[in-house]
Amino acid sequence: MNKEPKGMTLIVKTAARLTAGVILMYGIYIISHGHVSPGGGFAGGVIITLAFVLVILAFGKEFSMRKVSASIASSFESFGAIMFLAIALAGFLGGYFFLNFFINKGVPFTLFSAGIIPLCNIAISLKVGAGLFAVFAVLVMLKFTNGKDKG
Amino acid sequence: MGVYILCLVLFSVGLYCMLRKRNIIKIIIGLIIAEYAVNLFIVLLGYRMEGRAPIYAANQEILNMVDPLPQALVLTSIVIGLAITALVVGIAMRIYERYGTFDITRINKLKG
């Protein structure tokens, strides 16, 4: 008999507890290897959002919204945009916009190469992930008021 | 040539859902399917004979790749489709809050 009315059953909650961290790590892997293998900022940001969406779906919205609120998502999104602008302007001090300001160019096809592309991937993933999570959080937190008596 | 005909079939499936269904959620699903068909068609336009994925790998000799430009355009298009879906679902939820039903034949009060 299900004692608590919130969230899903015990099996779903246990599986979500085990796999949410793995999904988060997989998203970070896709982001950080964006210049070596397919993926990059946008796909990795979506996968990171899915980890949080899994927690919301499995544990109910009252419990999950106390951990990660919508205002944290908004500040992360703004930080991603400012980081992208800062990367562009930091190159401008050397020559032109988006100049590659790293000293050693690195070996191709390794992790620490390809100039400013990994930093841009991180900024894009922050913005995309936080934006999608904010959309989902607003749709979850919508409260239905009975509006049939209007008009 | 056959793959383009199949893209047209997928688009017509989405169009049928948009025209003939009565539930708003099913109309939204038809819109999403039609959008997928258009994105798939644009990606398939860039196919070259004996081509492979346009990604450089470490010690491999790549002779010919498919065209990567339609894939970059379709990425933006997918993001736009996502934003349209979020907006339309929000409108559908507001309609349900006002009328109490998803049936479009009952949503006929023009005076707000």
Interface residues (C-beta under 8 A of the other chain):
Chain A: S37 P38 F42 P108 F109 L132 V135 L139 L142 F144 T145 G147 K148 K150 G151
Chain B: A53 I55 Y56 A57 A58 L75 V79 L82 A86 V89 G90 M93 Y96 E97 R98 Y99 G100 K109 K111 G112
